[in-house]
């Protein structure tokens, strides 16, 4: 398909698009990322920390909840 270096650059760009405010762009980026990861799992392993750093604030609740 493509070299690992190019794959990493493409995946990195797609991961950065998840930061966008436009929901359609984010959803399209996640679909694209899913396809890339399925095709190039070995290239994705180098970007896994970056991916979680972007996805957790976007999709998860990073606030600590305190209960009395």
N, C-alpha and C positions, 0 to 999 in steps of 0.2 A: 504494500500500500504506500507508505512513505517512511522515510528514515525516522529513527527515534528522536533525533534533534528537532526535526520539523514537527514531529508529533507533540513533543513537549511544548514547543512554541505555540502551536495551535491550541492545545489543551489549556495552557496558561492564559491565553487570550480569552478563551471561552469561560474559564473560571472567573476571570476578572469581570466579565459581563454580568455575572450573577449579582454584582454589587449595584447594578443599575436600579433606578427607581421605577422604571416602566415594567410592569408585571409581565407583559407579553414578551419582552426581551429576556427577562429572567427565565420564564418557562421555556422559551425556545432554546436558551443557552443550556438549561438542564437537559433537555431532550438531546441536544447536540453532544453534550458531555457524555451522556449515557451511551450513545452510539460510538463515540471515540474510545471510551473505556472498554467497551465490549470488543472492539477491534484491536486495541493496542494496550492491553493490560500492563505490559512491562514498562511502557512509557509513563503510564499513570502512577506507578509506584513512587516515582521521583517527586510527584506533585501532591501526594496524599495529604501532607500536613498543611500545605497551602489551601487545598480544597476545604478541609475541615475548618480552617481559620476563617474562610469566607462564608461557608454554609451555616455554621453554628449561630453566629449573630443574626443571620438572615432568616433562618428557619426555626431556630430554637429560642427559648427564653433564657437569656444569660443573667437575668437578675436573680439574686439570691432571695428566697422568700424566708421570712422569719415568722414563726408562729409562737404565740404566747401560751 
